[in-house]
Amino acid sequence: MSQQTLAEKVGVTRQTIIAIEKDKYSPSLEVAFKISDVFQEPLENIFKYK
Amino acid sequence: MDMSYKEKSLLASLGATLLLFGWYLYGAFSSLPLNPELPGFLEFIILIVGFVILEAMIQSFLAIKNKSQLEDERDKLIEKTSSRYSYGFLVVCIWVSMIQILLDARFDNHLMLTTPYGMFHFLLLFFVLSEVIRFATQLCHYRKGV
């Protein structure tokens, strides 16, 4: 899935998806749950707390 | 460089602010020591009208060029964080101005800052600088993360 498609499904900009991937931005719980919902994966499989 | 609509818009606002207000304030502060009571009302109105027209033109152009003008939670967080820096700077400047006026009244110094024309331009300078800080810190947060 492209960053643009994910961004559109989650309702954020592509730059925000890039920032999340690069660990430059921690998304809100709402966005995190939306991302896990798009991938049909539990939250802990997508995000890790450092 | 991959920039979002918001970043391009900020960069344009920063450029327009620096260009127009920089030009105006440079002229005003150059003539201030020579003529501290010079009224700058007409020039100021021209500046404001010019700034509004330039900003409207640039922002309209950017809106046409960019399909999505979506503003998400990251944009709002960056805006909020940058506004804090800008507000802090403005508060310090206002306090400095107030102390300056108080000292001037107490010791009868009659410095450039306390003439109406001087005071107006110093306050305008502080306001413009706080706006520049707001735009610059937002751009910085977009690049380095927040």
N, CA and C atoms of all chains as a GROMACS GRO file, in nm:
protein
  588
    1MET      N    1   0.084  -0.121   0.000
    1MET     CA    2   0.000   0.000   0.000
    1MET      C    3   0.088   0.125   0.000
    2SER      N    4   0.052   0.220  -0.084
    2SER     CA    5   0.134   0.342  -0.091
    2SER      C    6   0.104   0.434   0.029
    3GLN      N    7   0.199   0.524   0.054
    3GLN     CA    8   0.182   0.620   0.165
    3GLN      C    9   0.058   0.708   0.140
    4GLN      N   10   0.038   0.744   0.014
    4GLN     CA   11  -0.077   0.830  -0.021
    4GLN      C   12  -0.210   0.759   0.008
    5THR      N   13  -0.217   0.630  -0.028
    5THR     CA   14  -0.341   0.553  -0.004
    5THR      C   15  -0.368   0.542   0.146
    6LEU      N   16  -0.262   0.509   0.221
    6LEU     CA   17  -0.278   0.497   0.366
    6LEU      C   18  -0.322   0.630   0.426
    7ALA      N   19  -0.258   0.738   0.381
    7ALA     CA   20  -0.291   0.872   0.431
    7ALA      C   21  -0.439   0.905   0.406
    8GLU      N   22  -0.485   0.873   0.286
    8GLU     CA   23  -0.626   0.899   0.252
    8GLU      C   24  -0.722   0.816   0.337
    9LYS      N   25  -0.685   0.690   0.361
    9LYS     CA   26  -0.772   0.603   0.441
    9LYS      C   27  -0.777   0.646   0.586
   10VAL      N   28  -0.664   0.698   0.636
   10VAL     CA   29  -0.656   0.738   0.777
   10VAL      C   30  -0.707   0.881   0.798
   11GLY      N   31  -0.699   0.961   0.693
   11GLY     CA   32  -0.745   1.100   0.702
   11GLY      C   33  -0.638   1.197   0.748
   12VAL      N   34  -0.511   1.166   0.712
   12VAL     CA   35  -0.400   1.258   0.742
   12VAL      C   36  -0.326   1.288   0.612
   13THR      N   37  -0.225   1.374   0.618
   13THR     CA   38  -0.148   1.403   0.496
   13THR      C   39  -0.041   1.295   0.477
   14ARG      N   40   0.008   1.287   0.356
   14ARG     CA   41   0.115   1.189   0.326
   14ARG      C   42   0.240   1.222   0.408
   15GLN      N   43   0.264   1.352   0.429
   15GLN     CA   44   0.381   1.394   0.506
   15GLN      C   45   0.374   1.345   0.651
   16THR      N   46   0.252   1.334   0.704
   16THR     CA   47   0.236   1.282   0.841
   16THR      C   48   0.270   1.134   0.846
   17ILE      N   49   0.228   1.060   0.743
   17ILE     CA   50   0.263   0.916   0.737
   17ILE      C   51   0.415   0.901   0.730
   18ILE      N   52   0.479   0.984   0.647
   18ILE     CA   53   0.626   0.981   0.634
   18ILE      C   54   0.691   1.011   0.770
   19ALA      N   55   0.638   1.113   0.840
   19ALA     CA   56   0.693   1.152   0.971
   19ALA      C   57   0.677   1.038   1.072
   20ILE      N   58   0.564   0.966   1.068
   20ILE     CA   59   0.543   0.853   1.159
   20ILE      C   60   0.644   0.742   1.128
   21GLU      N   61   0.661   0.713   1.000
   21GLU     CA   62   0.756   0.608   0.958
   21GLU      C   63   0.899   0.640   1.001
   22LYS      N   64   0.933   0.768   0.991
   22LYS     CA   65   1.070   0.810   1.024
   22LYS      C   66   1.089   0.836   1.173
   23ASP      N   67   0.987   0.810   1.251
   23ASP     CA   68   0.990   0.829   1.396
   23ASP      C   69   1.007   0.978   1.435
   24LYS      N   70   0.952   1.066   1.352
   24LYS     CA   71   0.960   1.209   1.381
   24LYS      C   72   0.830   1.262   1.440
   25TYR      N   73   0.731   1.176   1.445
   25TYR     CA   74   0.602   1.218   1.500
   25TYR      C   75   0.531   1.097   1.560
   26SER      N   76   0.480   1.116   1.684
   26SER     CA   77   0.400   1.010   1.748
   26SER      C   78   0.253   1.043   1.726
   27PRO      N   79   0.182   0.956   1.656
   27PRO     CA   80   0.041   0.988   1.627
   27PRO      C   81  -0.048   0.977   1.749
   28SER      N   82  -0.165   1.037   1.739
   28SER     CA   83  -0.263   1.024   1.847
   28SER      C   84  -0.318   0.882   1.847
   29LEU      N   85  -0.384   0.846   1.956
   29LEU     CA   86  -0.443   0.712   1.965
   29LEU      C   87  -0.542   0.688   1.852
   30GLU      N   88  -0.618   0.792   1.818
   30GLU     CA   89  -0.719   0.781   1.712
   30GLU      C   90  -0.654   0.742   1.579
   31VAL      N   91  -0.546   0.813   1.544
   31VAL     CA   92  -0.478   0.783   1.417
   31VAL      C   93  -0.412   0.645   1.424
   32ALA      N   94  -0.352   0.612   1.539
   32ALA     CA   95  -0.287   0.482   1.556
   32ALA      C   96  -0.389   0.369   1.537
   33PHE      N   97  -0.507   0.383   1.596
   33PHE     CA   98  -0.611   0.280   1.582
   33PHE      C   99  -0.662   0.272   1.438
   34LYS      N  100  -0.669   0.388   1.372
   34LYS     CA  101  -0.714   0.387   1.232
   34LYS      C  102  -0.614   0.312   1.144
   35ILE      N  103  -0.483   0.334   1.172
   35ILE     CA  104  -0.378   0.266   1.093
   35ILE      C  105  -0.387   0.114   1.116
   36SER      N  106  -0.404   0.077   1.243
   36SER     CA  107  -0.413  -0.068   1.273
   36SER      C  108  -0.539  -0.127   1.209
   37ASP      N  109  -0.641  -0.048   1.200
   37ASP     CA  110  -0.767  -0.093   1.137
   37ASP      C  111  -0.749  -0.113   0.987
   38VAL      N  112  -0.673  -0.022   0.924
   38VAL     CA  113  -0.648  -0.034   0.780
   38VAL      C  114  -0.570  -0.162   0.749
   39PHE      N  115  -0.469  -0.189   0.832
   39PHE     CA  116  -0.386  -0.310   0.809
   39PHE      C  117  -0.446  -0.438   0.869
   40GLN      N  118  -0.556  -0.422   0.943
   40GLN     CA  119  -0.620  -0.537   1.008
   40GLN      C  120  -0.520  -0.612   1.097
   41GLU      N  121  -0.442  -0.535   1.170
   41GLU     CA  122  -0.340  -0.591   1.260
   41GLU      C  123  -0.356  -0.528   1.397
   42PRO      N  124  -0.319  -0.601   1.504
   42PRO     CA  125  -0.326  -0.538   1.636
   42PRO      C  126  -0.227  -0.421   1.646
   43LEU      N  127  -0.259  -0.327   1.732
   43LEU     CA  128  -0.178  -0.206   1.748
   43LEU      C  129  -0.031  -0.236   1.778
   44GLU      N  130  -0.008  -0.336   1.866
   44GLU     CA  131   0.130  -0.367   1.908
   44GLU      C  132   0.214  -0.428   1.795
   45ASN      N  133   0.150  -0.475   1.690
   45ASN     CA  134   0.227  -0.527   1.576
   45ASN      C  135   0.276  -0.413   1.486
   46ILE      N  136   0.211  -0.299   1.496
   46ILE     CA  137   0.248  -0.185   1.409
   46ILE      C  138   0.336  -0.085   1.484
   47PHE      N  139   0.299  -0.055   1.608
   47PHE     CA  140   0.375   0.046   1.686
   47PHE      C  141   0.450  -0.022   1.802
   48LYS      N  142   0.571   0.029   1.825
   48LYS     CA  143   0.649  -0.018   1.940
   48LYS      C  144   0.688   0.103   2.025
   49TYR      N  145   0.678   0.087   2.157
   49TYR     CA  146   0.719   0.196   2.246
   49TYR      C  147   0.868   0.184   2.274
   50LYS      N  148   0.940   0.294   2.252
   50LYS     CA  149   1.086   0.290   2.279
   50LYS      C  150   1.115   0.352   2.414
   51MET      N  151   1.281   1.866  -0.285
   51MET     CA  152   1.231   1.853  -0.147
   51MET      C  153   1.078   1.834  -0.149
   52ASP      N  154   1.032   1.730  -0.082
   52ASP     CA  155   0.889   1.700  -0.078
   52ASP      C  156   0.820   1.783   0.032
   53MET      N  157   0.745   1.882  -0.011
   53MET     CA  158   0.680   1.971   0.088
   53MET      C  159   0.529   1.961   0.078
   54SER      N  160   0.464   1.969   0.194
   54SER     CA  161   0.318   1.967   0.195
   54SER      C  162   0.264   2.106   0.160
   55TYR      N  163   0.134   2.112   0.137
   55TYR     CA  164   0.070   2.240   0.107
   55TYR      C  165   0.096   2.340   0.219
   56LYS      N  166   0.085   2.290   0.341
   56LYS     CA  167   0.101   2.376   0.460
   56LYS      C  168   0.242   2.436   0.466
   57GLU      N  169   0.343   2.353   0.435
   57GLU     CA  170   0.482   2.402   0.436
   57GLU      C  171   0.504   2.509   0.329
   58LYS      N  172   0.451   2.484   0.211
   58LYS     CA  173   0.465   2.582   0.102
   58LYS      C  174   0.397   2.713   0.140
   59SER      N  175   0.280   2.700   0.201
   59SER     CA  176   0.204   2.818   0.243
   59SER      C  177   0.282   2.899   0.349
   60LEU      N  178   0.344   2.826   0.442
   60LEU     CA  179   0.424   2.891   0.546
   60LEU      C  180   0.546   2.962   0.489
   61LEU      N  181   0.612   2.893   0.396
   61LEU     CA  182   0.731   2.949   0.333
   61LEU      C  183   0.696   3.078   0.258
   62ALA      N  184   0.581   3.076   0.190
   62ALA     CA  185   0.535   3.194   0.116
   62ALA      C  186   0.504   3.309   0.211
   63SER      N  187   0.438   3.278   0.322
   63SER     CA  188   0.406   3.382   0.421
   63SER      C  189   0.532   3.440   0.483
   64LEU      N  190   0.629   3.352   0.511
   64LEU     CA  191   0.756   3.398   0.568
   64LEU      C  192   0.828   3.492   0.471
   65GLY      N  193   0.830   3.451   0.344
   65GLY     CA  194   0.895   3.532   0.241
   65GLY      C  195   0.828   3.668   0.224
   66ALA      N  196   0.695   3.666   0.217
   66ALA     CA  197   0.619   3.791   0.199
   66ALA      C  198   0.638   3.884   0.319
   67THR      N  199   0.637   3.827   0.440
   67THR     CA  200   0.654   3.908   0.562
   67THR      C  201   0.793   3.971   0.565
   68LEU      N  202   0.895   3.888   0.538
   68LEU     CA  203   1.032   3.940   0.541
   68LEU      C  204   1.054   4.046   0.433
   69LEU      N  205   0.999   4.021   0.317
   69LEU     CA  206   1.019   4.114   0.204
   69LEU      C  207   0.952   4.249   0.229
   70LEU      N  208   0.822   4.247   0.253
   70LEU     CA  209   0.748   4.374   0.265
   70LEU      C  210   0.774   4.446   0.398
   71PHE      N  211   0.760   4.374   0.509
   71PHE     CA  212   0.782   4.440   0.638
   71PHE      C  213   0.930   4.473   0.660
   72GLY      N  214   1.018   4.387   0.605
   72GLY     CA  215   1.162   4.414   0.614
   72GLY      C  216   1.197   4.543   0.542
   73TRP      N  217   1.141   4.556   0.422
   73TRP     CA  218   1.165   4.677   0.341
   73TRP      C  219   1.111   4.801   0.412
   74TYR      N  220   0.988   4.789   0.466
   74TYR     CA  221   0.925   4.903   0.532
   74TYR      C  222   1.000   4.942   0.660
   75LEU      N  223   1.033   4.842   0.742
   75LEU     CA  224   1.100   4.871   0.870
   75LEU      C  225   1.243   4.922   0.849
   76TYR      N  226   1.310   4.871   0.744
   76TYR     CA  227   1.444   4.920   0.714
   76TYR      C  228   1.438   5.070   0.682
   77GLY      N  229   1.341   5.107   0.599
   77GLY     CA  230   1.322   5.249   0.564
   77GLY      C  231   1.285   5.333   0.684
   78ALA      N  232   1.197   5.279   0.768
   78ALA     CA  233   1.150   5.354   0.885
   78ALA      C  234   1.262   5.376   0.986
   79PHE      N  235   1.340   5.270   1.013
   79PHE     CA  236   1.447   5.284   1.112
   79PHE      C  237   1.566   5.363   1.059
   80SER      N  238   1.581   5.368   0.927
   80SER     CA  239   1.688   5.450   0.869
   80SER      C  240   1.658   5.598   0.888
   81SER      N  241   1.528   5.635   0.878
   81SER     CA  242   1.492   5.777   0.888
   81SER      C  243   1.456   5.818   1.031
   82LEU      N  244   1.442   5.721   1.119
   82LEU     CA  245   1.398   5.749   1.256
   82LEU      C  246   1.492   5.842   1.336
   83PRO      N  247   1.626   5.816   1.334
   83PRO     CA  248   1.713   5.906   1.412
   83PRO      C  249   1.714   6.049   1.359
   84LEU      N  250   1.691   6.066   1.228
   84LEU     CA  251   1.694   6.199   1.167
   84LEU      C  252   1.566   6.277   1.195
   85ASN      N  253   1.453   6.204   1.192
   85ASN     CA  254   1.324   6.269   1.210
   85ASN      C  255   1.233   6.184   1.300
   86PRO      N  256   1.251   6.194   1.432
   86PRO     CA  257   1.178   6.105   1.522
   86PRO      C  258   1.026   6.126   1.526
   87GLU      N  259   0.977   6.237   1.470
   87GLU     CA  260   0.832   6.263   1.475
   87GLU      C  261   0.763   6.243   1.340
   88LEU      N  262   0.837   6.187   1.244
   88LEU     CA  263   0.782   6.167   1.109
   88LEU      C  264   0.660   6.076   1.112
   89PRO      N  265   0.544   6.125   1.061
   89PRO     CA  266   0.428   6.036   1.061
   89PRO      C  267   0.435   5.935   0.946
   90GLY      N  268   0.407   5.811   0.971
   90GLY     CA  269   0.419   5.708   0.867
   90GLY      C  270   0.287   5.641   0.838
   91PHE      N  271   0.177   5.713   0.856
   91PHE     CA  272   0.045   5.653   0.844
   91PHE      C  273   0.014   5.604   0.703
   92LEU      N  274   0.038   5.691   0.603
   92LEU     CA  275   0.008   5.656   0.464
   92LEU      C  276   0.092   5.538   0.417
   93GLU      N  277   0.223   5.543   0.450
   93GLU     CA  278   0.314   5.434   0.412
   93GLU      C  279   0.267   5.303   0.475
   94PHE      N  280   0.220   5.315   0.599
   94PHE     CA  281   0.176   5.195   0.672
   94PHE      C  282   0.051   5.134   0.606
   95ILE      N  283  -0.043   5.219   0.565
   95ILE     CA  284  -0.165   5.171   0.499
   95ILE      C  285  -0.129   5.102   0.367
   96ILE      N  286  -0.035   5.164   0.292
   96ILE     CA  287   0.011   5.106   0.165
   96ILE      C  288   0.073   4.969   0.192
   97LEU      N  289   0.154   4.962   0.297
   97LEU     CA  290   0.219   4.836   0.334
   97LEU      C  291   0.117   4.726   0.364
   98ILE      N  292   0.018   4.758   0.446
   98ILE     CA  293  -0.084   4.659   0.485
   98ILE      C  294  -0.163   4.611   0.363
   99VAL      N  295  -0.206   4.707   0.280
   99VAL     CA  296  -0.283   4.671   0.159
   99VAL      C  297  -0.197   4.585   0.066
  100GLY      N  298  -0.071   4.627   0.047
  100GLY     CA  299   0.023   4.552  -0.038
  100GLY      C  300   0.045   4.411   0.014
  101PHE      N  301   0.060   4.400   0.146
  101PHE     CA  302   0.083   4.269   0.208
  101PHE      C  303  -0.038   4.176   0.188
  102VAL      N  304  -0.157   4.231   0.210
  102VAL     CA  305  -0.280   4.151   0.196
  102VAL      C  306  -0.296   4.103   0.051
  103ILE      N  307  -0.269   4.192  -0.045
  103ILE     CA  308  -0.283   4.155  -0.187
  103ILE      C  309  -0.181   4.047  -0.224
  104LEU      N  310  -0.054   4.068  -0.181
  104LEU     CA  311   0.053   3.972  -0.213
  104LEU      C  312   0.022   3.835  -0.152
  105GLU      N  313  -0.018   3.835  -0.026
  105GLU     CA  314  -0.051   3.709   0.044
  105GLU      C  315  -0.168   3.638  -0.025
  106ALA      N  316  -0.271   3.714  -0.060
  106ALA     CA  317  -0.389   3.655  -0.125
  106ALA      C  318  -0.351   3.593  -0.259
  107MET      N  319  -0.265   3.663  -0.334
  107MET     CA  320  -0.221   3.612  -0.464
  107MET      C  321  -0.141   3.482  -0.449
  108ILE      N  322  -0.046   3.483  -0.356
  108ILE     CA  323   0.040   3.365  -0.337
  108ILE      C  324  -0.043   3.247  -0.286
  109GLN      N  325  -0.128   3.272  -0.187
  109GLN     CA  326  -0.207   3.163  -0.129
  109GLN      C  327  -0.307   3.106  -0.230
  110SER      N  328  -0.364   3.192  -0.313
  110SER     CA  329  -0.457   3.143  -0.416
  110SER      C  330  -0.383   3.056  -0.518
  111PHE      N  331  -0.264   3.101  -0.557
  111PHE     CA  332  -0.181   3.025  -0.651
  111PHE      C  333  -0.148   2.887  -0.594
  112LEU      N  334  -0.109   2.885  -0.465
  112LEU     CA  335  -0.075   2.758  -0.400
  112LEU      C  336  -0.197   2.666  -0.389
  113ALA      N  337  -0.312   2.726  -0.360
  113ALA     CA  338  -0.436   2.647  -0.347
  113ALA      C  339  -0.475   2.584  -0.480
  114ILE      N  340  -0.451   2.656  -0.590
  114ILE     CA  341  -0.483   2.603  -0.723
  114ILE      C  342  -0.385   2.488  -0.758
  115LYS      N  343  -0.257   2.509  -0.724
  115LYS     CA  344  -0.153   2.412  -0.757
  115LYS      C  345  -0.163   2.284  -0.676
  116ASN      N  346  -0.213   2.294  -0.551
  116ASN     CA  347  -0.220   2.177  -0.463
  116ASN      C  348  -0.365   2.129  -0.450
  117LYS      N  349  -0.384   2.002  -0.488
  117LYS     CA  350  -0.520   1.947  -0.486
  117LYS      C  351  -0.573   1.938  -0.343
  118SER      N  352  -0.489   1.888  -0.253
  118SER     CA  353  -0.534   1.868  -0.115
  118SER      C  354  -0.481   1.977  -0.022
  119GLN      N  355  -0.572   2.041   0.049
  119GLN     CA  356  -0.531   2.140   0.150
  119GLN      C  357  -0.568   2.090   0.289
  120LEU      N  358  -0.563   1.957   0.304
  120LEU     CA  359  -0.600   1.893   0.430
  120LEU      C  360  -0.507   1.934   0.544
  121GLU      N  361  -0.566   1.965   0.658
  121GLU     CA  362  -0.487   1.999   0.777
  121GLU      C  363  -0.516   1.892   0.881
  122ASP      N  364  -0.412   1.822   0.924
  122ASP     CA  365  -0.435   1.713   1.018
  122ASP      C  366  -0.382   1.747   1.158
  123GLU      N  367  -0.381   1.646   1.246
  123GLU     CA  368  -0.342   1.668   1.386
  123GLU      C  369  -0.197   1.712   1.401
  124ARG      N  370  -0.110   1.664   1.312
  124ARG     CA  371   0.032   1.704   1.318
  124ARG      C  372   0.046   1.853   1.288
  125ASP      N  373  -0.027   1.902   1.188
  125ASP     CA  374  -0.024   2.044   1.154
  125ASP      C  375  -0.069   2.130   1.273
  126LYS      N  376  -0.176   2.084   1.339
  126LYS     CA  377  -0.229   2.160   1.453
  126LYS      C  378  -0.132   2.160   1.570
  127LEU      N  379  -0.064   2.045   1.593
  127LEU     CA  380   0.033   2.037   1.702
  127LEU      C  381   0.152   2.129   1.676
  128ILE      N  382   0.200   2.128   1.552
  128ILE     CA  383   0.314   2.214   1.514
  128ILE      C  384   0.276   2.361   1.530
  129GLU      N  385   0.156   2.395   1.487
  129GLU     CA  386   0.109   2.534   1.496
  129GLU      C  387   0.103   2.579   1.643
  130LYS      N  388   0.052   2.490   1.727
  130LYS     CA  389   0.039   2.521   1.870
  130LYS      C  390   0.177   2.539   1.936
  131THR      N  391   0.269   2.448   1.903
  131THR     CA  392   0.404   2.454   1.962
  131THR      C  393   0.474   2.583   1.919
  132SER      N  394   0.464   2.618   1.792
  132SER     CA  395   0.531   2.738   1.741
  132SER      C  396   0.469   2.865   1.798
  133SER      N  397   0.338   2.864   1.817
  133SER     CA  398   0.271   2.982   1.874
  133SER      C  399   0.322   3.012   2.014
  134ARG      N  400   0.360   2.906   2.087
  134ARG     CA  401   0.414   2.925   2.223
  134ARG      C  402   0.546   3.004   2.219
  135TYR      N  403   0.635   2.970   2.125
  135TYR     CA  404   0.763   3.042   2.112
  135TYR      C  405   0.737   3.188   2.074
  136SER      N  406   0.647   3.205   1.977
  136SER     CA  407   0.616   3.338   1.927
  136SER      C  408   0.555   3.425   2.037
  137TYR      N  409   0.464   3.366   2.113
  137TYR     CA  410   0.399   3.439   2.223
  137TYR      C  411   0.502   3.477   2.330
  138GLY      N  412   0.589   3.384   2.362
  138GLY     CA  413   0.694   3.410   2.463
  138GLY      C  414   0.781   3.528   2.424
  139PHE      N  415   0.822   3.530   2.296
  139PHE     CA  416   0.905   3.637   2.246
  139PHE      C  417   0.831   3.771   2.254
  140LEU      N  418   0.704   3.771   2.213
  140LEU     CA  419   0.624   3.894   2.212
  140LEU      C  420   0.605   3.948   2.354
  141VAL      N  421   0.583   3.859   2.449
  141VAL     CA  422   0.564   3.900   2.589
  141VAL      C  423   0.692   3.968   2.641
  142VAL      N  424   0.808   3.908   2.612
  142VAL     CA  425   0.936   3.967   2.655
  142VAL      C  426   0.952   4.107   2.595
  143CYS      N  427   0.921   4.120   2.467
  143CYS     CA  428   0.934   4.249   2.398
  143CYS      C  429   0.841   4.354   2.459
  144ILE      N  430   0.718   4.314   2.491
  144ILE     CA  431   0.623   4.409   2.549
  144ILE      C  432   0.672   4.454   2.687
  145TRP      N  433   0.726   4.360   2.763
  145TRP     CA  434   0.780   4.397   2.895
  145TRP      C  435   0.897   4.494   2.883
  146VAL      N  436   0.985   4.467   2.786
  146VAL     CA  437   1.100   4.556   2.764
  146VAL      C  438   1.050   4.696   2.727
  147SER      N  439   0.950   4.702   2.642
  147SER     CA  440   0.894   4.832   2.600
  147SER      C  441   0.833   4.905   2.719
  148MET      N  442   0.759   4.831   2.801
  148MET     CA  443   0.695   4.892   2.918
  148MET      C  444   0.798   4.948   3.015
  149ILE      N  445   0.904   4.869   3.040
  149ILE     CA  446   1.010   4.914   3.131
  149ILE      C  447   1.080   5.036   3.074
  150GLN      N  448   1.101   5.033   2.941
  150GLN     CA  449   1.165   5.146   2.873
  150GLN      C  450   1.084   5.275   2.891
  151ILE      N  451   0.952   5.265   2.873
  151ILE     CA  452   0.863   5.382   2.887
  151ILE      C  453   0.867   5.432   3.031
  152LEU      N  454   0.864   5.337   3.124
  152LEU     CA  455   0.866   5.372   3.266
  152LEU      C  456   0.996   5.445   3.304
  153LEU      N  457   1.109   5.391   3.255
  153LEU     CA  458   1.240   5.451   3.284
  153LEU      C  459   1.250   5.589   3.221
  154ASP      N  460   1.194   5.600   3.102
  154ASP     CA  461   1.198   5.728   3.031
  154ASP      C  462   1.118   5.835   3.106
  155ALA      N  463   1.001   5.794   3.156
  155ALA     CA  464   0.917   5.887   3.232
  155ALA      C  465   0.985   5.925   3.364
  156ARG      N  466   1.054   5.828   3.423
  156ARG     CA  467   1.117   5.850   3.555
  156ARG      C  468   1.241   5.938   3.543
  157PHE      N  469   1.324   5.911   3.444
  157PHE     CA  470   1.453   5.982   3.432
  157PHE      C  471   1.455   6.088   3.323
  158ASP      N  472   1.343   6.103   3.252
  158ASP     CA  473   1.330   6.206   3.150
  158ASP      C  474   1.440   6.197   3.043
  159ASN      N  475   1.455   6.076   2.988
  159ASN     CA  476   1.563   6.053   2.890
  159ASN      C  477   1.526   6.094   2.747
  160HIS      N  478   1.399   6.078   2.710
  160HIS     CA  479   1.349   6.103   2.574
  160HIS      C  480   1.426   6.024   2.469
  161LEU      N  481   1.422   5.894   2.484
  161LEU     CA  482   1.488   5.808   2.385
  161LEU      C  483   1.399   5.792   2.262
  162MET      N  484   1.459   5.744   2.155
  162MET     CA  485   1.391   5.724   2.027
  162MET      C  486   1.266   5.636   2.042
  163LEU      N  487   1.276   5.537   2.130
  163LEU     CA  488   1.168   5.440   2.149
  163LEU      C  489   1.041   5.503   2.202
  164THR      N  490   1.054   5.609   2.278
  164THR     CA  491   0.937   5.665   2.346
  164THR      C  492   0.868   5.778   2.270
  165THR      N  493   0.918   5.812   2.152
  165THR     CA  494   0.840   5.905   2.069
  165THR      C  495   0.727   5.822   2.007
  166PRO      N  496   0.611   5.882   1.977
  166PRO     CA  497   0.501   5.801   1.922
  166PRO      C  498   0.540   5.723   1.796
  167TYR      N  499   0.613   5.789   1.706
  167TYR     CA  500   0.656   5.724   1.582
  167TYR      C  501   0.753   5.608   1.611
  168GLY      N  502   0.847   5.636   1.702
  168GLY     CA  503   0.945   5.534   1.740
  168GLY      C  504   0.878   5.416   1.807
  169MET      N  505   0.789   5.445   1.900
  169MET     CA  506   0.719   5.339   1.974
  169MET      C  507   0.638   5.252   1.877
  170PHE      N  508   0.567   5.317   1.786
  170PHE     CA  509   0.486   5.245   1.688
  170PHE      C  510   0.572   5.148   1.607
  171HIS      N  511   0.688   5.196   1.560
  171HIS     CA  512   0.772   5.111   1.477
  171HIS      C  513   0.843   5.002   1.555
  172PHE      N  514   0.877   5.031   1.682
  172PHE     CA  515   0.936   4.925   1.763
  172PHE      C  516   0.834   4.815   1.790
  173LEU      N  517   0.708   4.854   1.819
  173LEU     CA  518   0.603   4.754   1.842
  173LEU      C  519   0.576   4.674   1.714
  174LEU      N  520   0.579   4.743   1.600
  174LEU     CA  521   0.559   4.674   1.471
  174LEU      C  522   0.674   4.576   1.446
  175LEU      N  523   0.796   4.619   1.479
  175LEU     CA  524   0.914   4.531   1.463
  175LEU      C  525   0.899   4.406   1.550
  176PHE      N  526   0.858   4.426   1.675
  176PHE     CA  527   0.841   4.311   1.767
  176PHE      C  528   0.734   4.216   1.714
  177PHE      N  529   0.625   4.272   1.663
  177PHE     CA  530   0.517   4.191   1.610
  177PHE      C  531   0.563   4.111   1.488
  178VAL      N  532   0.634   4.178   1.399
  178VAL     CA  533   0.684   4.112   1.277
  178VAL      C  534   0.784   4.002   1.314
  179LEU      N  535   0.873   4.032   1.410
  179LEU     CA  536   0.971   3.931   1.453
  179LEU      C  537   0.903   3.809   1.514
  180SER      N  538   0.798   3.835   1.592
  180SER     CA  539   0.727   3.721   1.654
  180SER      C  540   0.659   3.636   1.546
  181GLU      N  541   0.609   3.701   1.441
  181GLU     CA  542   0.548   3.627   1.330
  181GLU      C  543   0.656   3.545   1.256
  182VAL      N  544   0.772   3.608   1.236
  182VAL     CA  545   0.882   3.538   1.168
  182VAL      C  546   0.924   3.415   1.250
  183ILE      N  547   0.930   3.432   1.383
  183ILE     CA  548   0.964   3.319   1.472
  183ILE      C  549   0.859   3.208   1.457
  184ARG      N  550   0.732   3.248   1.451
  184ARG     CA  551   0.624   3.150   1.439
  184ARG      C  552   0.637   3.070   1.307
  185PHE      N  553   0.660   3.141   1.198
  185PHE     CA  554   0.673   3.072   1.068
  185PHE      C  555   0.799   2.985   1.066
  186ALA      N  556   0.910   3.041   1.114
  186ALA     CA  557   1.038   2.969   1.107
  186ALA      C  558   1.036   2.843   1.195
  187THR      N  559   0.981   2.854   1.316
  187THR     CA  560   0.977   2.736   1.404
  187THR      C  561   0.882   2.629   1.349
  188GLN      N  562   0.774   2.673   1.284
  188GLN     CA  563   0.684   2.574   1.223
  188GLN      C  564   0.757   2.498   1.112
  189LEU      N  565   0.829   2.572   1.028
  189LEU     CA  566   0.903   2.508   0.919
  189LEU      C  567   1.009   2.412   0.975
  190CYS      N  568   1.072   2.456   1.084
  190CYS     CA  569   1.174   2.375   1.149
  190CYS      C  570   1.113   2.244   1.204
  191HIS      N  571   0.996   2.256   1.266
  191HIS     CA  572   0.928   2.137   1.320
  191HIS      C  573   0.884   2.042   1.210
  192TYR      N  574   0.845   2.096   1.096
  192TYR     CA  575   0.806   2.010   0.985
  192TYR      C  576   0.925   1.928   0.935
  193ARG      N  577   1.044   1.988   0.937
  193ARG     CA  578   1.163   1.920   0.889
  193ARG      C  579   1.222   1.826   0.993
  194LYS      N  580   1.231   1.874   1.119
  194LYS     CA  581   1.302   1.797   1.223
  194LYS      C  582   1.210   1.711   1.309
  195GLY      N  583   1.080   1.729   1.296
  195GLY     CA  584   0.985   1.652   1.378
  195GLY      C  585   0.942   1.728   1.501
  196VAL      N  586   0.831   1.683   1.557
  196VAL     CA  587   0.777   1.751   1.675
  196VAL      C  588   0.744   1.651   1.785
   0.00000   0.00000   0.00000
